[in-house]
Amino acid sequence: MRKRMYELDDEDVNRTCSYCKGNNVNRRGSYKIKNETIIKTRYVCMDCGFNFYTSKPVDENKNTENNDDSDLVMSNMKLAARNQSLMDERRVSNKSWRHQTRMTNFLEEFSEYIKESFKQYDYKIDSSKIIHKISDPLIVDNIGVLHITDAHFGEWIEIDSNKYNFDVASKRLKKFVDESIIFLEAKNVKNVIVALTGDIFNSNRRLDEVMNQASNRSNALFLGTKLIEYVILHLNKRFSSVHIASISGNESRLEKETGWSDSMMSDNFDFILFNILKYKFANYDNIKFIKGNPVELVININDTNMLLMHGNQIGQNVTKEVQQIIAKYSARKIRIDYVIFGHLHQAYISDFFSRGSSLCGGNAYSDKGLNLASKASQNLYIVGKNNEIICIRIDLQNVDNIIGYDIEDVLQEYETKSIDKLNSKYGETILKIII
């Protein structure tokens, strides 16, 4: 009987009572014995009330109904996860390819607009260039450093305390050079350095905005380059040599994200400006371009090592972090005597570093968003021997009576395009400030 019950399947409906041999038997459930491979099933005879059990080994190749469902769900989840992984890989790959393709298209279009700008406007340098006797800037008595930072060419500011556009930028640069010359000639300076420490151009955050403004941005690049060219030519008429050094800023980047590698910092309007100027002044023996790292650049002036950086890598505790940067270079056996940077649009002069303000001055974000007062200014340094450094802040906020550099021919077309882009759907002029 046990053998017969052992061989019978749990679903057998012809099971008989092992006591009275009656057929009125009901199944009352099954359970697995713990730590054993035996399944027991309980039955009760409805005629005599006798309870009896059957047992059988667990079939390892056959799961219960619940396990079948669980395995099926698990298999479906694994399959779905695999499909999702493949979809994510394709999405990332397609996004990267799409972004690269769009950026390539923009750069090609942007390059064409730049070429047209060269053709449309007289971009030739004044043929009556002045030839000076070249002096080695490392061995003369005093050298001037004109620190130009955060010009934000292309940004329009229209608030109660400040107005800024290309016309104002032209006047402020002219005033900066004129007043710098007064100090430089008083100290018998014969050689000067123009230190560009980033954010010379304002940038767009989204690739769509950049692509849709290729024409406008090419004119902005042309205008900004023209202004810095005027600065160089202005200095060239008064000094024996002019050296130009440049650092890329975070706002002038072409990419959406900020990077610290040389390649990403080179993908920058500041870097483009530097190379255009280098190409234009290639035949000037007394105008030199200092090629170096676009993130941090050390130049030796009268045996004084001056570090140029933009300043976005410096936090709130400026003094402490500048000392850490100096210590970083010291570990490389490089002595840093002075550090200059910008970024925060607020001037600060100290014994071992100076922060330049900005050419643009305060804007809507700094005025109402951060509640910070800011004035347009730039710094001038006169570097003598024995690490002697004179630091001068030149106020550039008020330029109402200043005649700026001549950019009227290009400015008129640029302003027309800019104003058209700033019209809202209600017909009002919205001056968009990009921070």
Secondary structure, 3 states (H helix, E strand, C coil): CHHHHHHCCCCCCCCCCCCCCCCCEEEEEEEECCCCCEEEEEEEECCCCCEEEEEEECCCCCCCHHHHHHHHHHHHHHHHHHHHHHHHHHHHHHHHHHHHHHHHHHHHHHHHHHHHHHHHCCCCCCCCCCCCCCCCCCCCCCEEEEEECCCCECCCEEECCEEECHHHHHHHHHHHHHHHHHHHHHCCCCEEEEEEECCCECCCCCHHHHHHCHHHHHHHHHHHHHHHHHHHHHHHCCCCEEEEEEECCCCCECCCCCCCCHHHHHCEHHHHHHHHHHHHCCCCCCEEEECCCCCEEEEEECCEEEEEECCCCCCCCHHHHHHHHHHHHHHCCCCCCEEEECCCCCCEECCCEEECCECCCCCHHHHHHCCCCCCEEEEEEEECCCCCEEEEEEECCCCCCCCCCCCHHHHHHHHHHHHHHCECCCCCECCCCCC
